[in-house]
């Protein structure tokens, strides 16, 4: 196996797409190729960081799902500021 094919097999393995035969051939190549071992280590780090990194910010959908927020004062205590349904008499009609 040449380096290019080995690295393709390593990448497939990191994605859970490599077959047993392909994995065995890549491991045999890695035993004798320091450059591919280094590449495999770095590829594993990048893959791990991508999979465990912070998620992209998402829009706050609470208002859309709960029917919007009311015009209560921040200190009224009805719960609408925490995403709960407003219990104020002006809004419950």
N, C-alpha and C positions, 0 to 999 in steps of 0.2 A: 504494500500500500504506500502511495506517495503522500507527501505532506498535505497537499490540497484535499485529497480524498479523506485523509485522516481528520482534518479539521472540519470537513463537512459532516463526517460521522460523529465527531464530538458535539457539534452544534445540534445535530439530530438527537443525540442522546440527552442533551440538556433540555430539549423540548419534549422528551419522552417519545420520540418517533424512531429511534434506532432499533434495528432488529438485533437478535443475539449474535448472528454471524458478523454483522457489521461492527458491533461493539467489540467482539473478540479480536477482529483484525485491527481495529484502532488501538486497543490495549497493547497488542503485540508491537505495533509501530511505536507507541509511546515509550515502551521499554528501551528503545534504542535511539530515540530522537528527543534531545533536550529542548530544541526549539518548539516542538509540538507540545511537549509537557508544559512549558511556560505558557504557550498559547492557550492550552486547556485550562490552566489555573486562572488566567485572566478572564477567559470566557465564562468560567463558573462564577467569578466575582461579579462580572457585569450582569449576568443573568439573575443572580441572587438580588442585586441592587434594584434591578428593574422590577422584579416580582415583589419585593418587599418595601419599595419606596413609597412615599406618601402619595395618596390619590390626588388627582386633579380636583380643584375646588368645584363644588356642585352648587347650583342655585338653591336658595332656601324655599322650599315648596310648602311650608307650613301654612302660610296665608292662603294659598290657592286651595289646599286640601281642606282647610277648616273654614273656608268662606270669608277670609279676610280678617283683619283686626279692626277693632272698634276705635273710637276716639277717646278712650278712657285715659285718665291721668295715670302716669306710671306708678303711682302709689295707691291706686284704688283697691288692689288686692283681689280682683275678680278672676285672675288666672289667665286672661287673654294674652298677657305679655309672655307667658310661658308656653303658648301654643294651645291653651285650653279654650273651650267655648266661653264667650263672655256671659257673665251672670248679672250684669248691671240691668237695672229696671229700664233704662232708656233703650237698651239694645234688645231686651226680651219682650217683644210686643207681638 
